[in-house]
């Protein structure tokens, strides 16, 4: 037997890939009351009053605001929960998701 027959093959190292992250975005509308938006942000995204107020005001001034960044499944779930919260009260409150670059 030659030396080449006894050499072990190098093992491929299993590298865990980081999951892709997605942004949850609050879209501004002219109908949903500001206090209600703050309530939704506190309930669904567990924000403090100050954090929720800041996000709501940024969306109001700029038209949209990133609320949080999660894995795809969590981002979609939170966006759907928050949007449904508004719809159930008759408001056009909308949250979307977008892949983070």
C-alpha positions in Angstrom: 0.0 0.0 0.0 1.2 3.5 -0.7 1.0 6.5 1.6 -1.7 8.1 -0.5 -4.1 5.3 0.3 -3.9 5.9 4.0 -4.5 9.7 4.1 -7.8 10.7 5.5 -10.0 12.9 3.4 -10.5 16.4 4.9 -14.0 16.8 6.4 -16.2 19.6 5.2 -16.9 21.8 8.2 -20.5 22.4 8.8 -21.0 26.1 9.1 -24.3 27.4 10.4 -25.5 30.2 8.2 -26.9 33.2 9.9 -30.6 33.5 9.1 -31.7 36.3 6.8 -33.2 39.2 8.7 -36.3 41.1 7.7 -37.4 44.6 8.7 -40.9 45.2 9.9 -42.0 48.6 8.5 -44.9 50.8 9.7 -46.6 52.7 6.9 -48.2 56.0 7.7 -51.9 56.6 6.9 -54.0 59.7 7.6 -56.9 57.8 9.4 -55.4 55.7 12.2 -55.2 57.7 15.5 -51.7 58.2 16.8 -52.6 56.9 20.2 -53.9 53.7 18.7 -50.6 53.2 16.7 -48.7 53.7 20.0 -50.9 51.1 21.7 -50.3 48.6 18.9 -46.5 49.1 19.0 -46.5 48.6 22.7 -48.7 45.5 22.5 -47.2 43.7 19.5 -43.6 44.9 19.6 -43.2 45.3 23.4 -42.0 48.9 23.1 -42.0 51.4 25.9 -44.3 54.4 25.6 -41.4 56.6 24.5 -40.1 54.1 21.9 -43.5 53.7 20.4 -44.1 57.4 20.3 -40.8 57.9 18.5 -41.5 55.2 15.9 -45.0 56.5 15.3 -43.8 60.1 14.9 -41.0 59.0 12.5 -43.6 57.1 10.3 -45.9 60.2 10.5 -43.2 62.6 9.3 -41.4 60.3 6.8 -44.2 58.1 5.6 -42.7 54.9 6.9 -40.5 53.7 9.7 -38.6 50.5 10.5 -40.1 49.1 13.7 -37.9 46.2 14.3 -35.7 43.5 12.6 -36.4 39.8 13.0 -36.0 36.5 11.2 -38.5 36.1 8.3 -41.1 34.1 10.2 -41.1 36.3 13.3 -41.2 39.5 11.2 -44.1 38.3 9.1 -46.0 37.1 12.2 -45.5 40.4 14.0 -46.5 42.5 10.9 -49.6 40.4 10.4 -50.6 40.7 14.1 -50.2 44.4 14.1 -52.0 44.9 10.8 -54.9 42.7 12.0 -55.0 44.6 15.3 -55.8 47.7 13.3 -58.2 46.0 10.9 -60.2 44.6 13.8 -60.8 48.1 15.0 -61.6 49.4 11.5 -58.4 51.2 10.8 -56.2 51.0 7.7 -53.0 50.5 9.8 -50.4 48.7 7.8 -47.2 46.9 8.6 -45.0 45.3 5.9 -41.8 43.3 5.9 -38.8 43.7 3.7 -35.5 41.8 3.6 -32.6 43.6 5.2 -29.7 44.1 2.9 
